[in-house]
Amino acid sequence: MGDVPHNPGVEPEDINTGTLFSVIAISSVIIIILVAIGFNLSMKKFKDVSLEMTELSGYPELHETQMMGESKLSGYEAMDDGSYRIPIERAMELEVQKAQ
């Protein structure tokens, strides 16, 4: 009595939502992984090409600017106002210690 009568020529509407959501979830995860891989590969290629172009074209200012930025992030320096610049890794360590 609980059966739905079957009309000839009409397909029953039996959709398994669990399977449908599983397929959508797996597809989404695969797409996210592929996008992340593509992004990382393109960034690596961009950096390689940028370095190559910098070396070939003779943009010494760009190289100097990058090296100066790197030295400011990783070196110690006394400032004119009496403060000190420390490496970013050390600053993060000190902040973690202060938070504990």
MINU-79869 format. One record per residue: x, y, z of N, C-alpha, C, O in turn. Coordinates in steps of 0.02 Angstrom, whole numbers, padded with zeros to 5 digits, always signed. Last residue first. Layout:
BEGIN
XYZXYZXYZXYZ;...
//
This chain:
BEGIN
+02638+01673+01286+02632+01616+01332+02637+01639+01401+02633+01599+01448;+02664+01790+01220+02594+01768+01223+02585+01711+01272+02530+01700+01298;+02803+01798+01225+02764+01847+01261+02691+01825+01270+02660+01839+01321;+02835+01692+01139+02855+01689+01209+02814+01737+01251+02793+01720+01307;+02784+01745+01020+02757+01682+01046+02773+01676+01120+02730+01657+01159;+02867+01857+01006+02795+01867+01014+02762+01804+01041+02716+01809+01082;+02992+01795+00989+02981+01837+01047+02906+01848+01059+02884+01850+01117;+02969+01731+00864+02985+01691+00924+02970+01731+00988+02940+01706+01035;+02953+01843+00782+02897+01798+00792+02908+01754+00853+02861+01741+00890;+03082+01897+00790+03025+01936+00814+02965+01892+00827+02929+01901+00876;+03154+01796+00727+03166+01809+00798+03108+01849+00828+03088+01836+00884;+03104+01809+00598+03095+01746+00633+03104+01756+00708+03066+01728+00748;+03145+01939+00562+03074+01925+00571+03062+01860+00608+03014+01855+00647;+03284+02011+00650+03256+01966+00599+03183+01948+00614+03164+01942+00672;+03262+02183+00707+03285+02114+00717+03255+02070+00662+03206+02091+00630;+03312+02346+00736+03278+02303+00689+03307+02233+00699+03368+02224+00699;+03289+02452+00878+03328+02403+00842+03284+02364+00794+03225+02350+00809;+03292+02626+00926+03261+02560+00921+03306+02515+00879+03354+02537+00849;+03352+02750+00916+03368+02708+00974+03335+02640+00974+03350+02599+01018;+03330+02815+00799+03288+02835+00856+03300+02792+00918+03263+02798+00966;+03411+02753+00704+03430+02819+00729+03390+02840+00791+03416+02878+00832;+03434+02576+00742+03401+02631+00707+03422+02698+00740+03448+02698+00795;+03537+02441+00713+03519+02493+00761+03491+02552+00721+03521+02575+00673;+03493+02280+00655+03516+02348+00638+03492+02396+00693+03435+02392+00716;+03507+02114+00590+03501+02159+00648+03526+02228+00628+03574+02233+00589;+03418+02030+00455+03476+02056+00491+03457+02100+00550+03400+02119+00559;+03311+01992+00376+03349+01939+00409+03409+01965+00451+03446+01925+00478;+03248+02100+00319+03207+02050+00352+03247+02000+00393+03221+01969+00439;+03355+02169+00265+03315+02202+00317+03272+02151+00354+03260+02159+00414;+03399+02079+00168+03443+02094+00225+03405+02128+00282+03420+02117+00340;+03289+02082+00081+03307+02019+00115+03351+02033+00175+03342+02002+00228;+03299+02214+00035+03240+02191+00072+03254+02128+00111+03232+02122+00169;+03421+02206-00031+03413+02251+00026+03353+02231+00069+03356+02232+00130;+03389+02114-00132+03440+02097-00083+03435+02141-00021+03445+02118+00035;+03294+02189-00203+03276+02125-00173+03326+02104-00119+03306+02079-00067;+03373+02298-00241+03314+02308-00200+03293+02244-00165+03277+02243-00106;+03468+02236-00324+03490+02270-00263+03431+02280-00215+03439+02271-00154;+03384+02189-00426+03422+02141-00386+03444+02173-00320+03439+02142-00268;+03338+02313-00473+03291+02263-00449+03327+02213-00404+03303+02197-00350;+03457+02373-00514+03418+02404-00461+03369+02354-00431+03359+02352-00370;+03505+02300-00621+03540+02294-00557+03499+02323-00500+03506+02301-00442;+03453+02230-00746+03417+02273-00700+03450+02268-00631+03423+02234-00587;+03499+02158-00861+03542+02203-00823+03504+02253-00781+03521+02312-00780;+03440+02060-00932+03426+02129-00952+03468+02180-00914+03472+02238-00932;+03481+01941-00871+03495+01954-00941+03489+02028-00959+03530+02054-00997;+03437+01949-00737+03508+01938-00752+03525+01957-00823+03578+01986-00836;+03301+01970-00756+03340+02019-00718+03414+02012-00733+03450+02061-00742;+03266+01856-00824+03260+01921-00858+03300+01974-00822+03330+02018-00853;+03288+01761-00723+03325+01757-00786+03324+01824-00823+03375+01846-00849;+03196+01802-00626+03267+01801-00611+03309+01801-00674+03358+01837-00680;+03077+01784-00699+03095+01850-00673+03169+01854-00657+03202+01904-00673;+03080+01647-00723+03084+01693-00780+03104+01762-00756+03143+01796-00789;+03070+01601-00589+03126+01582-00631+03135+01630-00689+03191+01652-00704;+02947+01657-00551+03008+01676-00516+03070+01660-00557+03117+01699-00560;+02861+01591-00642+02866+01664-00642+02930+01687-00609+02964+01731-00634;+02878+01458-00601+02899+01477-00668+02908+01553-00672+02956+01577-00702;+02821+01468-00474+02891+01448-00481+02918+01469-00549+02974+01495-00554;+02690+01503-00509+02731+01550-00469+02805+01532-00474+02847+01577-00477;+02651+01388-00579+02655+01452-00615+02697+01503-00576+02733+01542-00606;+02654+01293-00476+02698+01285-00534+02705+01351-00572+02760+01368-00594;+02555+01345-00391+02624+01338-00367+02673+01332-00425+02727+01362-00425;+02442+01336-00475+02464+01401-00449+02536+01398-00427+02576+01443-00443;+02433+01197-00496+02444+01243-00552+02469+01310-00530+02514+01339-00561;+02407+01156-00364+02467+01133-00399+02483+01179-00457+02541+01198-00466;+02283+01219-00344+02341+01235-00301+02406+01214-00334+02455+01251-00332;+02205+01157-00442+02216+01229-00445+02276+01249-00403+02316+01290-00424;+02208+01024-00396+02236+01040-00461+02249+01115-00468+02300+01135-00497;+02141+01040-00272+02210+01015-00274+02243+01034-00340+02300+01057-00341;+02015+01081-00317+02054+01125-00274+02128+01104-00274+02172+01147-00277;+01975+00967-00390+01983+01032-00424+02026+01079-00382+02069+01113-00410;+01967+00873-00286+02014+00863-00342+02027+00928-00379+02084+00944-00396;+01865+00929-00209+01932+00920-00180+01983+00912-00236+02038+00941-00232;+01758+00922-00300+01781+00987-00275+01851+00982-00247+01892+01026-00259;+01744+00784-00316+01761+00825-00374+01788+00893-00351+01836+00918-00380;+01705+00750-00187+01768+00723-00214+01790+00765-00273+01850+00780-00280;+01581+00819-00180+01635+00833-00133+01703+00809-00160+01752+00846-00156;+01507+00759-00285+01520+00831-00286+01579+00848-00240+01622+00888-00258;+01503+00626-00239+01534+00642-00303+01552+00716-00307+01606+00734-00330;+01431+00646-00119+01499+00618-00118+01536+00634-00182+01595+00653-00180;+01308+00693-00166+01350+00737-00126+01422+00711-00122+01469+00751-00121;+01266+00574-00232+01273+00636-00269+01319+00685-00231+01363+00715-00261;+01257+00482-00127+01305+00471-00181+01318+00535-00220+01375+00550-00238;+01154+00544-00055+01219+00531-00024+01272+00521-00076+01327+00548-00070;+01043+00547-00140+01077+00610-00125+01146+00599-00092+01191+00640-00100;+00985+00460-00263+01024+00445-00203+01066+00506-00187+01119+00516-00217;+00826+00476-00323+00892+00506-00325+00926+00490-00258+00900+00505-00205;+00700+00424-00408+00739+00396-00353+00810+00422-00359+00851+00392-00395;+00573+00445-00483+00619+00496-00461+00658+00473-00399+00649+00500-00345;+00542+00331-00618+00534+00350-00548+00588+00400-00528+00644+00398-00555;+00488+00383-00780+00541+00355-00738+00528+00375-00665+00507+00431-00652;+00350+00339-00873+00376+00389-00826+00428+00354-00782+00414+00303-00750;+00296+00237-00948+00328+00291-00983+00356+00346-00939+00385+00394-00964;+00163+00199-00835+00203+00179-00893+00231+00240-00929+00195+00289-00940;+00179+00237-00666+00146+00254-00728+00190+00232-00786+00250+00246-00786;+00164+00151-00521+00210+00164-00576+00170+00177-00639+00131+00134-00662;+00119+00210-00361+00100+00177-00423+00146+00198-00479+00165+00257-00484;+00220+00182-00223+00195+00233-00269+00177+00197-00334+00217+00158-00360;+00176+00084-00083+00211+00091-00147+00179+00145-00189+00118+00153-00189;+00104+00060+00028+00147+00117+00031+00184+00129-00035+00219+00179-00042;+00040-00059+00000+00000+00000+00000+00043+00063+00000+00021+00115-00025;
//
